[in-house]
Amino acid sequence: MSASTLDSMTMTDPGRHAAAVKALPPDVAAIVRTVQGLLIHEGWAGSYGVELDDPPTVHLRRAEQLLDAAGDRPLSEAREPGDRVPTMCRSFTVLTVAMLRAHGFDARSRAGFGAYFTPGRYDDHWVVEVGGRLVDAQIDAVQAEALKLDFDPLDVPRDKFLPGPDAWRLVRAGRADPELFGHPPANMAGEWFVAGNVIRDRADVEVLPWDSWDPMPGPGEAVDRDLIDRIAAGDEAVKVPGEVFNERRGRMEPLVSP
């Protein structure tokens, strides 16, 4: 199935878990707590006394797959940290969007950059947009304390998280250094990285953070600024779902949902 036919609703369909999701309280805060009781961010695992070794569950794309991995206990039953599904920010976002949509909320995933992880930088991150506000479903009390947040993760200020298109416009206006935008653990940053998150944010489907496809530039490659300007502005004529690079196989392939 190509990216052009695999849409956001496919990613956020709870599948066989639909009834269990519908039984949850129709409340943003309650749904976020539920998600936090099911998932654990691989980069924060040590803060919960959990040791991980390259968990394969970080590659799960669909909400149904994440819920499958969480097991058959009631969704409202928070797992012990060591029993939660190891993953990353995008999964917290996708699963939260799935549950919110199941309850009639107009929710979507946003790919962009958080300004609250590394002082002075904008780190690659995903959040939920619902009801006109940004919700960081990953940040629980443990992480909020460690990061010394001065805001509620259920209502992230617009200057604390920049969706890809907003970050791009800031960089293009000369108001921010593109080298401050990226993913510090992998030592990746720059205009090319911002351009990639413009496309991920505008795509019809919540791709994995490491998916890449034309016209995304790679590290050190020239960026077609005019093209990214148009994509950031929402020009449907140049939105390119295309193919993604399969790192395990070392080749471009249609985006599929295994």
Solvent accessible surface area in square Angstrom, and as a share of the most:
residue,aa,sasa,rsa
1,M,133,0.59
2,S,43,0.28
3,A,2,0.02
4,S,85,0.55
5,T,94,0.55
6,L,0,0.00
7,D,64,0.33
8,S,22,0.14
9,M,118,0.53
10,T,46,0.27
11,M,0,0.00
12,T,4,0.03
13,D,77,0.40
14,P,15,0.10
15,G,29,0.28
16,R,154,0.56
17,H,14,0.06
18,A,44,0.34
19,A,82,0.64
20,A,45,0.35
21,V,1,0.00
22,K,116,0.49
23,A,87,0.67
24,L,10,0.05
25,P,71,0.44
26,P,93,0.59
27,D,66,0.34
28,V,11,0.06
29,A,28,0.22
30,A,14,0.11
31,I,0,0.00
32,V,6,0.03
33,R,152,0.55
34,T,16,0.09
35,V,0,0.00
36,Q,27,0.12
37,G,4,0.04
38,L,1,0.00
39,L,3,0.01
40,I,5,0.02
41,H,31,0.14
42,E,69,0.31
43,G,64,0.61
44,W,42,0.15
45,A,3,0.02
46,G,62,0.60
47,S,65,0.42
48,Y,42,0.16
49,G,71,0.68
50,V,22,0.12
51,E,169,0.76
52,L,62,0.31
53,D,126,0.65
54,D,125,0.65
55,P,14,0.09
56,P,99,0.62
57,T,30,0.18
58,V,13,0.07
59,H,71,0.32
60,L,41,0.20
61,R,24,0.09
62,R,47,0.17
63,A,0,0.00
64,E,39,0.17
65,Q,26,0.11
66,L,0,0.00
67,L,1,0.00
68,D,62,0.32
69,A,48,0.37
70,A,8,0.06
71,G,32,0.30
72,D,123,0.64
73,R,101,0.37
74,P,85,0.54
75,L,12,0.06
76,S,83,0.53
77,E,71,0.32
78,A,67,0.52
79,R,3,0.01
80,E,121,0.54
81,P,32,0.20
82,G,55,0.53
83,D,85,0.44
84,R,41,0.15
85,V,4,0.03
86,P,25,0.15
87,T,0,0.00
88,M,11,0.05
89,C,13,0.08
90,R,0,0.00
91,S,0,0.00
92,F,6,0.02
93,T,1,0.01
94,V,0,0.00
95,L,0,0.00
96,T,0,0.00
97,V,0,0.00
98,A,1,0.01
99,M,0,0.00
100,L,0,0.00
101,R,56,0.21
102,A,27,0.21
103,H,35,0.16
104,G,70,0.68
105,F,61,0.25
106,D,133,0.69
107,A,3,0.02
108,R,84,0.31
109,S,11,0.07
110,R,23,0.09
111,A,1,0.01
112,G,0,0.00
113,F,0,0.00
114,G,0,0.00
115,A,31,0.24
116,Y,20,0.08
117,F,46,0.19
118,T,43,0.25
119,P,126,0.79
120,G,63,0.61
121,R,62,0.23
122,Y,47,0.18
123,D,14,0.07
124,D,29,0.15
125,H,5,0.02
126,W,5,0.02
127,V,0,0.00
128,V,0,0.00
129,E,31,0.14
130,V,6,0.03
131,G,75,0.72
132,G,63,0.61
133,R,85,0.31
134,L,0,0.00
135,V,0,0.00
136,D,1,0.01
137,A,1,0.01
138,Q,6,0.03
139,I,5,0.03
140,D,28,0.15
141,A,85,0.66
142,V,66,0.38
143,Q,4,0.02
144,A,23,0.18
145,E,108,0.48
146,A,61,0.47
147,L,37,0.18
148,K,147,0.62
149,L,34,0.17
150,D,124,0.64
151,F,33,0.14
152,D,77,0.40
153,P,22,0.14
154,L,42,0.21
155,D,77,0.40
156,V,4,0.02
157,P,48,0.30
158,R,113,0.41
159,D,99,0.51
160,K,60,0.26
161,F,0,0.00
162,L,22,0.11
163,P,2,0.01
164,G,0,0.00
165,P,1,0.01
166,D,53,0.28
167,A,0,0.00
168,W,1,0.00
169,R,112,0.41
170,L,32,0.16
171,V,14,0.08
172,R,100,0.36
173,A,66,0.51
174,G,66,0.64
175,R,184,0.67
176,A,21,0.16
177,D,69,0.36
178,P,36,0.23
179,E,99,0.45
180,L,60,0.30
181,F,0,0.00
182,G,0,0.00
183,H,66,0.29
184,P,51,0.32
185,P,114,0.72
186,A,50,0.39
187,N,143,0.73
188,M,67,0.30
189,A,24,0.18
190,G,1,0.01
191,E,34,0.15
192,W,41,0.15
193,F,16,0.07
194,V,0,0.00
195,A,0,0.00
196,G,4,0.03
197,N,2,0.01
198,V,0,0.00
199,I,3,0.01
200,R,30,0.11
201,D,6,0.03
202,R,61,0.22
203,A,18,0.14
204,D,65,0.34
205,V,4,0.02
206,E,11,0.05
207,V,1,0.01
208,L,5,0.02
209,P,23,0.15
210,W,83,0.29
211,D,4,0.02
212,S,41,0.26
213,W,6,0.02
214,D,106,0.55
215,P,39,0.24
216,M,21,0.09
217,P,16,0.10
218,G,18,0.17
219,P,97,0.61
220,G,79,0.76
221,E,104,0.47
222,A,99,0.77
223,V,19,0.11
224,D,85,0.44
225,R,116,0.42
226,D,101,0.53
227,L,38,0.19
228,I,2,0.01
229,D,48,0.25
230,R,108,0.39
231,I,3,0.02
232,A,1,0.01
233,A,79,0.61
234,G,32,0.30
235,D,47,0.24
236,E,125,0.56
237,A,89,0.69
238,V,18,0.10
239,K,46,0.19
240,V,55,0.32
241,P,27,0.17
242,G,35,0.34
243,E,76,0.34
244,V,9,0.05
245,F,80,0.33
246,N,40,0.21
247,E,109,0.49
248,R,183,0.67
249,R,151,0.55
250,G,49,0.47
251,R,131,0.48
252,M,83,0.37
253,E,27,0.12
254,P,65,0.41
255,L,1,0.00
256,V,69,0.40
257,S,29,0.19
258,P,108,0.68
